Amino acid sequence: MKKILFLLCMFATVSLSAQKIEFGALVGGGIGFPMQDSPNQWVLKNKQALNYNYTHKLKGNALIGYRFRFSPAQGRSFYDLDLTAGLQNMKSHETYPYYESVTLGRKEYSEFIVPLSITASWNYKFTDRFHAGVGVAPTLYVQPQAVFDLAVLAKVGYRVSEHCELGLSYQYGCLDVMKHFNDGPALGRKGHFSDLMFSVYVPFAIK
């Protein structure tokens, strides 16, 4: 929480000295890559140590939000602050190796995941239309469990026109979020989330 407040204060300070402030709608969609730290997990169930093996399918992602852009008076760099809400779908396949020569079966879990993010990024204009940047994205997952994550990201953008910008970003979650989604039938999962997202930014400028 202290880090989030620090980032918000930093952007507020930048905005005071900014020559130009933009804001506008942000929508996007993409795919995710849930990363399993260790596929094989030993879990004690019914007094038996069972070896659970998990594999995760790609998940479809969508987001909607609002972007604030602060451009300092000098230089080619600028700062983005994005407030977004997302919807993701993930499927996990749970398999059990043989335990005492008995096959225990295979199960599949499908979950909808809802992240709320505040993304702060520093960007640099290589040309008037093309830019690239890096940033951080503190994220609160509110579904299926309330879990906090801190993600890092890299992105590129292309300004099509005054009121349209296309972007592509890759985001990697630094914390083990998946272990908190084990309340219920799915036991033993561990891993991080990463996402590849295509977005459209529709800006409005304040001179």
N, C-alpha and C positions, 0 to 999 in steps of 0.2 A: 504494500500500500504506500509506503514511503517513497518507493521508486516511482510509482505512478504519479504521486503528487509532485515529485521533483520534475518529471517530464512535462506535466501540465504547466508548472511554473516557468519552465524553460521556454515553452512555446508562447506563453503569455508575454514573456519578456521580449522575445523575438518579434512578436506582432506589433509591439509598441513602436519599434524602430523600422517596421516594414514599410516599403514604398507602395506595395500592392498586396491586397488581401483578396483571395478568391474563396468561394465556397460553392458547393453544389452536390448533386446526387451522385451516388456511386452504386453500381450494380455489377454483379459478376457471377461466374460459374466456372467449375473445373473438376479436377479429380484429386483424390487423396491417396496417400501411401502410408497406412498405419504400419509402423515398424515394430516388430516383435523382438525385444531384447534377447530373450531365450525361449525358443519354441517349446521346450520340454520343461514342464513344471510338475514337481511332486506335491500332491495335495492329500492331506489326511481326510478321508471320508468314510464314515461308518467303520472307524477303527482300522481302515486299510489304507496303505500308502499307494495311491494311484498315480500313474504317470500320464499327465494330460499333455497333448500336443495341439497347438493352435496355429491355424493359418488364417490370414485375413485377406478378403477381397478388396479391390479398389472401391472407394466410396465416392459417390457423386456429391458435389458441394455446390451451394448457392449462397450468395450474400447480398445484403442490401444495407445501405448506410449513407453517411454524409461525410464529405471531405472539406477540411479547411486548409488552405495553402497560403503560406507566408513567404513572400519574396523580399529579401533585404534590398536596400537601395543600391548596393554595389555588388558586383560579382555575378557569377552564373549559378550559384547554389541557391536552393530554396528548401523549405520544410513543409511536410504534409502531416496533418493530424486527421486520422480516419476513425470515425465511430461507426462500428458495423455490428450487425447481427447476422448469424449464418444458420444454415440447415445442412446437415451432413447425414449420409447413410453409410453404415458399415455392416458388413457381414463377417462373422467369425465362424470357422469350421473347427469343431472340437472333436478330436479323435483320441482313442485310448489304445495303446499297444497291449499286447497280450499280458494278462495278469493271471498267473497260475493256469496257463493254457486255455483261458477263457477270453473270448473276444467281447469286450464290453460295449462296442458300438461306436456310433458317430452321431454328432448333433450339430445343428446349425443355429446361430443366433443372428437376428437382424435387429439393428438398433438405429434410432434417429438421435443425432447428437446436435445440440444447440449451443454454439459458442457466441459469447458477447465479447468484443475486442475493442481496445483502444490502441491504434497503431501509430507510432511516431517514427518518421523517417527523414533522413537527410538525403537530398538529391542534387545531382549536378547536371547542368545542360551542356551536352557536347555540341549541339546545334540548336537553332531556334525551335526545332520540333522534337528532337530526340534527347532523352535524358535517362539516367540510371541512378539508383539509390539503394541504401541499406537502412535497416531500422529494427525496432523491437515492437512486439505486439503482446502486451499483457492481456491474457484471455481468461474469462470465467466461463466454464462449461456448466450450464444450468440443467442439462438433460443428457444422459439419464441420471447422473449424480452431480452435485455441486462440487466442482473441482477447479483449482486454479492452475494455469500454465503460463510460462513465459517463453514466447517464441521469438526467433530471429528471422529476418527475411531479407531477400534481395529482389529488386524489381527493375524493370525497364518500362518506359512509356514513350508514346508517340502522339504528338499533338496534331490531330487531323485538321481541326478548325478552331475557331475561337471558343466554340461551345461543345467540343467533342474531343476527348482524349482516350486512346486505347492503352491498356497496360497489361503486363504479364509479370506475375510475381511467384516466387517460391518461398514457402514458409516452413520452418522446422521448429517443432516444439521441444524445448530443452528438458522438460520434466516428464516423469513417468506417470502419464495420465491414466493409462489403461488399467493399471492395478486398482484404481478407485472405482472402476465400473464392474467390479466383481461381486457386488452385493446381489445375491440371487443365484440362479442356476449356473452361471458361467464363473468357474473358479480358475485361479492360477494364471490369468492373463497379465502380461507386463508389456509395456512398450510406449512409444512416442507417436505423435501424429505429425505428418508433413503433408503439405498441400501445394498443388500447382494451380494457380488461379488466373483466369482471363477476366479483365474488368473493363467497364466503360464508365468514364467520368464525364459528367455534364456540368461544366463550371459556369459560374456567374461572377463577374469581376466587380470589385469595389475599388475605385481609383483613390 
